[in-house]
Amino acid sequence: MDSKFSILGNNINLVRDELRKTINVEIKAIIEVITKIDTQ
């Protein structure tokens, strides 16, 4: 049981890290678009 829970916990952490990376990339892209619009 304990090993299953630790594997699950590791998976949740991996998913969270992936989500964070994806969200950061999205935010950077949105900021780039906004700055391009502002500078035109």
PDB file of N, CA, C and O in Angstrom:
ATOM      1  N   MET A   1       0.835  -1.213   0.000  1.00  0.00           N
ATOM      2  CA  MET A   1       0.000   0.000   0.000  1.00  0.00           C
ATOM      3  C   MET A   1       0.866   1.258   0.000  1.00  0.00           C
ATOM      4  O   MET A   1       0.627   2.183  -0.776  1.00  0.00           O
ATOM      5  N   ASP A   2       1.876   1.287   0.878  1.00  0.00           N
ATOM      6  CA  ASP A   2       2.714   2.487   0.991  1.00  0.00           C
ATOM      7  C   ASP A   2       3.432   2.789  -0.325  1.00  0.00           C
ATOM      8  O   ASP A   2       3.523   3.947  -0.734  1.00  0.00           O
ATOM      9  N   SER A   3       3.950   1.726  -0.998  1.00  0.00           N
ATOM     10  CA  SER A   3       4.672   1.950  -2.250  1.00  0.00           C
ATOM     11  C   SER A   3       3.734   2.513  -3.316  1.00  0.00           C
ATOM     12  O   SER A   3       4.128   3.370  -4.107  1.00  0.00           O
ATOM     13  N   LYS A   4       2.489   2.026  -3.332  1.00  0.00           N
ATOM     14  CA  LYS A   4       1.518   2.555  -4.299  1.00  0.00           C
ATOM     15  C   LYS A   4       1.279   4.037  -4.046  1.00  0.00           C
ATOM     16  O   LYS A   4       1.199   4.829  -4.985  1.00  0.00           O
ATOM     17  N   PHE A   5       1.166   4.406  -2.790  1.00  0.00           N
ATOM     18  CA  PHE A   5       0.911   5.809  -2.459  1.00  0.00           C
ATOM     19  C   PHE A   5       2.101   6.687  -2.838  1.00  0.00           C
ATOM     20  O   PHE A   5       1.913   7.799  -3.333  1.00  0.00           O
ATOM     21  N   SER A   6       3.319   6.204  -2.613  1.00  0.00           N
ATOM     22  CA  SER A   6       4.501   7.013  -2.949  1.00  0.00           C
ATOM     23  C   SER A   6       4.616   7.184  -4.458  1.00  0.00           C
ATOM     24  O   SER A   6       4.990   8.255  -4.934  1.00  0.00           O
ATOM     25  N   ILE A   7       4.292   6.117  -5.227  1.00  0.00           N
ATOM     26  CA  ILE A   7       4.306   6.223  -6.692  1.00  0.00           C
ATOM     27  C   ILE A   7       3.263   7.241  -7.136  1.00  0.00           C
ATOM     28  O   ILE A   7       3.530   8.071  -8.006  1.00  0.00           O
ATOM     29  N   LEU A   8       2.083   7.179  -6.541  1.00  0.00           N
ATOM     30  CA  LEU A   8       1.010   8.121  -6.871  1.00  0.00           C
ATOM     31  C   LEU A   8       1.445   9.543  -6.554  1.00  0.00           C
ATOM     32  O   LEU A   8       1.217  10.456  -7.348  1.00  0.00           O
ATOM     33  N   GLY A   9       2.067   9.732  -5.404  1.00  0.00           N
ATOM     34  CA  GLY A   9       2.548  11.055  -5.016  1.00  0.00           C
ATOM     35  C   GLY A   9       3.579  11.582  -5.997  1.00  0.00           C
ATOM     36  O   GLY A   9       3.547  12.757  -6.363  1.00  0.00           O
ATOM     37  N   ASN A  10       4.505  10.713  -6.430  1.00  0.00           N
ATOM     38  CA  ASN A  10       5.519  11.126  -7.403  1.00  0.00           C
ATOM     39  C   ASN A  10       4.866  11.520  -8.714  1.00  0.00           C
ATOM     40  O   ASN A  10       5.261  12.511  -9.328  1.00  0.00           O
ATOM     41  N   ASN A  11       3.864  10.753  -9.155  1.00  0.00           N
ATOM     42  CA  ASN A  11       3.162  11.067 -10.398  1.00  0.00           C
ATOM     43  C   ASN A  11       2.473  12.417 -10.297  1.00  0.00           C
ATOM     44  O   ASN A  11       2.514  13.209 -11.238  1.00  0.00           O
ATOM     45  N   ILE A  12       1.837  12.684  -9.157  1.00  0.00           N
ATOM     46  CA  ILE A  12       1.146  13.962  -8.961  1.00  0.00           C
ATOM     47  C   ILE A  12       2.152  15.108  -9.034  1.00  0.00           C
ATOM     48  O   ILE A  12       1.866  16.148  -9.628  1.00  0.00           O
ATOM     49  N   ASN A  13       3.329  14.922  -8.432  1.00  0.00           N
ATOM     50  CA  ASN A  13       4.361  15.963  -8.473  1.00  0.00           C
ATOM     51  C   ASN A  13       4.840  16.193  -9.899  1.00  0.00           C
ATOM     52  O   ASN A  13       5.047  17.336 -10.307  1.00  0.00           O
ATOM     53  N   LEU A  14       5.020  15.102 -10.672  1.00  0.00           N
ATOM     54  CA  LEU A  14       5.452  15.231 -12.066  1.00  0.00           C
ATOM     55  C   LEU A  14       4.415  15.989 -12.872  1.00  0.00           C
ATOM     56  O   LEU A  14       4.749  16.887 -13.645  1.00  0.00           O
ATOM     57  N   VAL A  15       3.159  15.625 -12.687  1.00  0.00           N
ATOM     58  CA  VAL A  15       2.073  16.294 -13.414  1.00  0.00           C
ATOM     59  C   VAL A  15       2.044  17.770 -13.054  1.00  0.00           C
ATOM     60  O   VAL A  15       1.882  18.629 -13.921  1.00  0.00           O
ATOM     61  N   ARG A  16       2.202  18.059 -11.762  1.00  0.00           N
ATOM     62  CA  ARG A  16       2.180  19.452 -11.300  1.00  0.00           C
ATOM     63  C   ARG A  16       3.327  20.239 -11.945  1.00  0.00           C
ATOM     64  O   ARG A  16       3.131  21.373 -12.382  1.00  0.00           O
ATOM     65  N   ASP A  17       4.525  19.637 -12.006  1.00  0.00           N
ATOM     66  CA  ASP A  17       5.670  20.308 -12.627  1.00  0.00           C
ATOM     67  C   ASP A  17       5.406  20.567 -14.102  1.00  0.00           C
ATOM     68  O   ASP A  17       5.700  21.651 -14.609  1.00  0.00           O
ATOM     69  N   GLU A  18       4.842  19.554 -14.808  1.00  0.00           N
ATOM     70  CA  GLU A  18       4.547  19.714 -16.232  1.00  0.00           C
ATOM     71  C   GLU A  18       3.541  20.832 -16.440  1.00  0.00           C
ATOM     72  O   GLU A  18       3.692  21.659 -17.339  1.00  0.00           O
ATOM     73  N   LEU A  19       2.507  20.851 -15.595  1.00  0.00           N
ATOM     74  CA  LEU A  19       1.481  21.897 -15.697  1.00  0.00           C
ATOM     75  C   LEU A  19       2.101  23.271 -15.490  1.00  0.00           C
ATOM     76  O   LEU A  19       1.805  24.220 -16.216  1.00  0.00           O
ATOM     77  N   ARG A  20       2.970  23.360 -14.486  1.00  0.00           N
ATOM     78  CA  ARG A  20       3.603  24.648 -14.180  1.00  0.00           C
ATOM     79  C   ARG A  20       4.421  25.128 -15.375  1.00  0.00           C
ATOM     80  O   ARG A  20       4.357  26.302 -15.740  1.00  0.00           O
ATOM     81  N   LYS A  21       5.199  24.213 -15.993  1.00  0.00           N
ATOM     82  CA  LYS A  21       6.006  24.572 -17.166  1.00  0.00           C
ATOM     83  C   LYS A  21       5.103  25.037 -18.298  1.00  0.00           C
ATOM     84  O   LYS A  21       5.364  26.057 -18.934  1.00  0.00           O
ATOM     85  N   THR A  22       4.037  24.280 -18.544  1.00  0.00           N
ATOM     86  CA  THR A  22       3.124  24.615 -19.638  1.00  0.00           C
ATOM     87  C   THR A  22       2.487  25.969 -19.405  1.00  0.00           C
ATOM     88  O   THR A  22       2.412  26.790 -20.319  1.00  0.00           O
ATOM     89  N   ILE A  23       2.026  26.206 -18.179  1.00  0.00           N
ATOM     90  CA  ILE A  23       1.370  27.478 -17.847  1.00  0.00           C
ATOM     91  C   ILE A  23       2.360  28.628 -18.004  1.00  0.00           C
ATOM     92  O   ILE A  23       2.000  29.684 -18.523  1.00  0.00           O
ATOM     93  N   ASN A  24       3.609  28.435 -17.559  1.00  0.00           N
ATOM     94  CA  ASN A  24       4.624  29.487 -17.691  1.00  0.00           C
ATOM     95  C   ASN A  24       4.855  29.830 -19.151  1.00  0.00           C
ATOM     96  O   ASN A  24       4.978  31.004 -19.503  1.00  0.00           O
ATOM     97  N   VAL A  25       4.917  28.800 -20.017  1.00  0.00           N
ATOM     98  CA  VAL A  25       5.123  29.027 -21.449  1.00  0.00           C
ATOM     99  C   VAL A  25       3.941  29.800 -22.021  1.00  0.00           C
ATOM    100  O   VAL A  25       4.122  30.740 -22.795  1.00  0.00           O
ATOM    101  N   GLU A  26       2.727  29.400 -21.636  1.00  0.00           N
ATOM    102  CA  GLU A  26       1.521  30.083 -22.122  1.00  0.00           C
ATOM    103  C   GLU A  26       1.535  31.548 -21.707  1.00  0.00           C
ATOM    104  O   GLU A  26       1.242  32.430 -22.514  1.00  0.00           O
ATOM    105  N   ILE A  27       1.876  31.804 -20.441  1.00  0.00           N
ATOM    106  CA  ILE A  27       1.887  33.180 -19.927  1.00  0.00           C
ATOM    107  C   ILE A  27       2.912  34.013 -20.698  1.00  0.00           C
ATOM    108  O   ILE A  27       2.635  35.154 -21.070  1.00  0.00           O
ATOM    109  N   LYS A  28       4.103  33.439 -20.938  1.00  0.00           N
ATOM    110  CA  LYS A  28       5.134  34.168 -21.681  1.00  0.00           C
ATOM    111  C   LYS A  28       4.642  34.491 -23.084  1.00  0.00           C
ATOM    112  O   LYS A  28       4.861  35.598 -23.576  1.00  0.00           O
ATOM    113  N   ALA A  29       3.984  33.542 -23.729  1.00  0.00           N
ATOM    114  CA  ALA A  29       3.464  33.756 -25.083  1.00  0.00           C
ATOM    115  C   ALA A  29       2.426  34.870 -25.090  1.00  0.00           C
ATOM    116  O   ALA A  29       2.436  35.733 -25.968  1.00  0.00           O
ATOM    117  N   ILE A  30       1.533  34.848 -24.108  1.00  0.00           N
ATOM    118  CA  ILE A  30       0.489  35.879 -24.012  1.00  0.00           C
ATOM    119  C   ILE A  30       1.124  37.248 -23.804  1.00  0.00           C
ATOM    120  O   ILE A  30       0.713  38.227 -24.427  1.00  0.00           O
ATOM    121  N   ILE A  31       2.129  37.319 -22.926  1.00  0.00           N
ATOM    122  CA  ILE A  31       2.804  38.597 -22.654  1.00  0.00           C
ATOM    123  C   ILE A  31       3.478  39.104 -23.928  1.00  0.00           C
ATOM    124  O   ILE A  31       3.438  40.300 -24.220  1.00  0.00           O
ATOM    125  N   GLU A  32       4.100  38.191 -24.690  1.00  0.00           N
ATOM    126  CA  GLU A  32       4.753  38.591 -25.944  1.00  0.00           C
ATOM    127  C   GLU A  32       3.734  39.183 -26.903  1.00  0.00           C
ATOM    128  O   GLU A  32       3.991  40.213 -27.525  1.00  0.00           O
ATOM    129  N   VAL A  33       2.587  38.545 -27.026  1.00  0.00           N
ATOM    130  CA  VAL A  33       1.535  39.037 -27.920  1.00  0.00           C
ATOM    131  C   VAL A  33       1.084  40.423 -27.474  1.00  0.00           C
ATOM    132  O   VAL A  33       0.932  41.327 -28.295  1.00  0.00           O
ATOM    133  N   ILE A  34       0.870  40.587 -26.166  1.00  0.00           N
ATOM    134  CA  ILE A  34       0.405  41.881 -25.643  1.00  0.00           C
ATOM    135  C   ILE A  34       1.444  42.967 -25.922  1.00  0.00           C
ATOM    136  O   ILE A  34       1.091  44.070 -26.339  1.00  0.00           O
ATOM    137  N   THR A  35       2.725  42.658 -25.694  1.00  0.00           N
ATOM    138  CA  THR A  35       3.765  43.670 -25.910  1.00  0.00           C
ATOM    139  C   THR A  35       3.881  44.014 -27.389  1.00  0.00           C
ATOM    140  O   THR A  35       4.132  45.170 -27.732  1.00  0.00           O
ATOM    141  N   LYS A  36       3.704  43.032 -28.273  1.00  0.00           N
ATOM    142  CA  LYS A  36       3.743  43.301 -29.716  1.00  0.00           C
ATOM    143  C   LYS A  36       2.604  44.234 -30.101  1.00  0.00           C
ATOM    144  O   LYS A  36       2.800  45.166 -30.881  1.00  0.00           O
ATOM    145  N   ILE A  37       1.419  43.990 -29.559  1.00  0.00           N
ATOM    146  CA  ILE A  37       0.261  44.840 -29.861  1.00  0.00           C
ATOM    147  C   ILE A  37       0.519  46.254 -29.346  1.00  0.00           C
ATOM    148  O   ILE A  37       0.201  47.232 -30.024  1.00  0.00           O
ATOM    149  N   ASP A  38       1.092  46.363 -28.155  1.00  0.00           N
ATOM    150  CA  ASP A  38       1.342  47.678 -27.548  1.00  0.00           C
ATOM    151  C   ASP A  38       2.363  48.482 -28.351  1.00  0.00           C
ATOM    152  O   ASP A  38       2.236  49.702 -28.460  1.00  0.00           O
ATOM    153  N   THR A  39       3.367  47.820 -28.912  1.00  0.00           N
ATOM    154  CA  THR A  39       4.445  48.534 -29.592  1.00  0.00           C
ATOM    155  C   THR A  39       4.061  48.937 -31.012  1.00  0.00           C
ATOM    156  O   THR A  39       4.739  49.772 -31.609  1.00  0.00           O
ATOM    157  N   GLN A  40       3.019  48.381 -31.555  1.00  0.00           N
ATOM    158  CA  GLN A  40       2.605  48.717 -32.929  1.00  0.00           C
ATOM    159  C   GLN A  40       2.038  50.120 -33.010  1.00  0.00           C
ATOM    160  O   GLN A  40       1.642  50.564 -34.087  1.00  0.00           O
TER     161      GLN A  40
END
